[in-house]
Amino acid sequence: MQFRYSPEHEELRRGIRRYFAEVADADAVRRDMATPTGWDPVTWQRLCDELELPALAVPEEYGGAGFGLVELGIALSEAGRSLLCAPLLSTSIATQALLHAGDPDAAAAHLPGLAAGTTTGTLAAREPGRPWDATPTTTAERAGDGWALSGVKDWVLDGQSAGLFVVTATTAAGTSLFLVDAGAAGLAVEALPVVDPTRQVTRVTLTGTPGVLLGADGAGAPGLARTLDAAVTLLAAEQLGVAEAALASAVDYAKQREQFGRPIGSFQAIKHKLATVLLEVEAATSAVMYAAWTADESPAELPEVASIAGLTCSEAALLAAGENVQVHGGIGFTWEHSAHLYLKRATTDRLLLRDPQEQLDRIAALAGITAHAPAQPDGAAAVDVLAGSTER
């Protein structure tokens, strides 16, 4: 492969960036993040109708554009760059779950709505105090012609507005995937207090909730693993956008702000900060490009490559956002400036799906290296603390 985007990809990026500058500027972000759902349905439908972003990685036979994670990754990178408040990531992850579940009938029934944006979806996989990859303690039992699900899921993206939930549960045959409609009996959705005000996450409680089996009973683990690897890749693309925006903001301010009669960007300390961030952003760019290409062209390699991208982009986004605040000085700590929003998004994204230590352990395991237990608290605990949850 060539480590550069094609002219068509660059044109896609420019088009999305221009559009987001119109519908997702700083004022729109602050307006939308204060709404009960965290996003504007009118803006979302425009993104779906005019740019067809949720349809990018959906096959044409299901009403999509027939592209892959390379193109969808570009869209999510631009979404991260603008801190877009919309269920694009959550719906994209649900779409990946349907694509990897091995259930053509379910795909034909639900993917057209997800691609068109008339239905929003989300993945309910993580459980309180447990890693994202853990075997679910949520159970599913047969109830007549269907299934009844019972358990608790947390850190469910956009669960307060999702129309379709892809839920992991354990049956007598093993890990399985189920589709649960919003408003189903026994389904309770509770908003979680989180650090990042631009992204809403929820706790979902299922009490005998009816669900439809997705794929074969007990055969959900491989599809879930592929879905999580794709999700990590898409999240890494978003983190890259956050890092790029933070770096650009810091550089622009360093050129404008003057101290002792000259721009602060001329001082060696600021130069070193920004040069270090640039190196991390360049590494993150390469990691995202390769992970997205691998997802489309060589999926067998994706588990390791996705973890590398997730680790690299998590660190790059947090560094870039933190240094952006530092370069801006006092104004960077104010509510009125957007620097803190990028820092909060980077902080939250770093623990979403898998934290850096979990990514390192996974890379080591895939390489056949025995990983040592981390000295710091486990990632599951860190995510719960970040969300303001004490349930273990």
Secondary structure, DSSP 4 states (H G I P E B T S, - for coil): --SS--HHHHHHHHHHHHHHHHHSSHHHHHHHHTSSSSS-HHHHHHIIIII-GGGTTS-GGGTS----HHHHHHHHHHHHHHT--STHHHHHHHHHHHHHTT-HHHHHHHHHHHHHTSS-EEEE---TTS-TTSPP--EEEEETTEEEEEEEEEEEETTTT-SEEEEEEEETTEEEEEEEETT-TTEEEEEPP-S-TTS-EEEEEEEEEEEEEESSTT-HHHHHHHHHHHHHHHHHHHHHHHHHHHHHHHHHHHHH-EETTEEGGGSHHHHHHHHHHHHHHHHHHHHHHHHHHHHHH-GGGHHHHHHHHHHHHHHHHHHHHHHHHHHHGGGGGSSSSTHHHHHHHHHHHHHSSS-HHHHHHHHHHHTTPPPPPPSSPPHHHHHHHHTT----
